[in-house]
């Protein structure tokens, strides 16, 4: 995994997700649904298939998608993430990603799996960070991402009720 920071979107794999979203889903659109992004990434085998028992290989993808969603709720500028390897074409017009209770519950549940494994580091992605100098920054990043998605999930659930 090529990465230049501890955020999931500071890795080639994380930005590959955004490339796919731009190429296959977002081109020319101002708004996307989180459910559509999840469906696309599952069909591209970049995110765990629904009902999968072994999901640890997709932990980085879940963090990257969650971080992307959270950024789109705040700064709304996915192109700020582009670099020499990832132009993020197709995301130029994107202004919002809307969530729904089911999609946010999925992300929250998967994020909690990652968070719960941090102490044991049995999952490969958590174990990767265990020996890194940025380990505690990464742990804080996971915690903040879980909190952000939990807030969005609660807000969406309240709005849908």
C-alpha positions, 0 to 999 in steps of 0.5 A, spaced: 500 500 500 502 506 497 500 512 503 503 518 505 499 519 511 494 516 516 488 518 512 485 512 508 484 518 502 492 519 503 493 512 500 493 510 492 488 505 494 483 510 497 484 515 491 482 509 487 475 509 490 474 516 488 477 515 481 472 509 480 466 514 483 468 519 478 469 515 472 463 510 473 458 514 477 459 522 478 461 525 471 457 531 470 453 530 476 452 535 482 449 530 487 450 523 489 447 518 493 451 514 498 447 508 497 449 508 489 456 509 491 456 503 495 452 499 490 458 501 485 464 499 489 461 493 491 459 491 483 467 493 482 469 488 488 472 494 491 468 494 497 465 488 501 459 484 498 453 484 502 453 479 507 460 477 506 463 474 512 470 476 511 470 483 510 477 485 513 480 485 506 476 491 505 477 495 511 481 501 508 475 502 502 470 502 508 475 508 511 476 511 505 468 511 503 467 514 510 472 519 510 470 521 503 462 522 505 464 526 511 469 531 507 463 532 502 458 534 508 464 539 510 468 542 505 465 539 499 471 539 495 473 532 493 478 535 488 483 537 494 485 530 494 488 530 487 495 528 486 500 526 480 497 519 480 490 521 481 486 526 477 479 524 480 476 526 473 468 526 474 468 529 480 469 536 478 461 538 479 460 534 485 457 538 490 454 533 495 453 526 497 447 524 500 446 519 506 440 515 508 440 511 514 441 504 511 447 506 508 450 510 514 448 504 518 452 499 514 458 504 514 458 505 522 457 497 523 463 496 519 467 502 522 466 499 529 468 492 527 475 496 525 475 500 531 473 494 536 479 490 533 484 496 534 487 493 541 488 486 538 490 488 531 488 481 528 485 484 522 490 485 517 489 493 516 490 494 523 496 490 524 499 494 518 498 500 522 501 497 529 508 498 527 507 505 524 510 511 527 503 514 526 499 508 529 496 513 535 494 518 529 491 513 525 487 510 532 485 517 533 483 518 525 479 512 526 475 514 532 474 521 529 471 517 523 466 513 527 464 519 531 462 523 524 459 517 521 455 516 528 453 523 528 450 523 520 447 516 522 443 519 527 441 525 524 439 521 518 435 516 522 431 522 525 430 526 519 427 519 516 423 518 522 
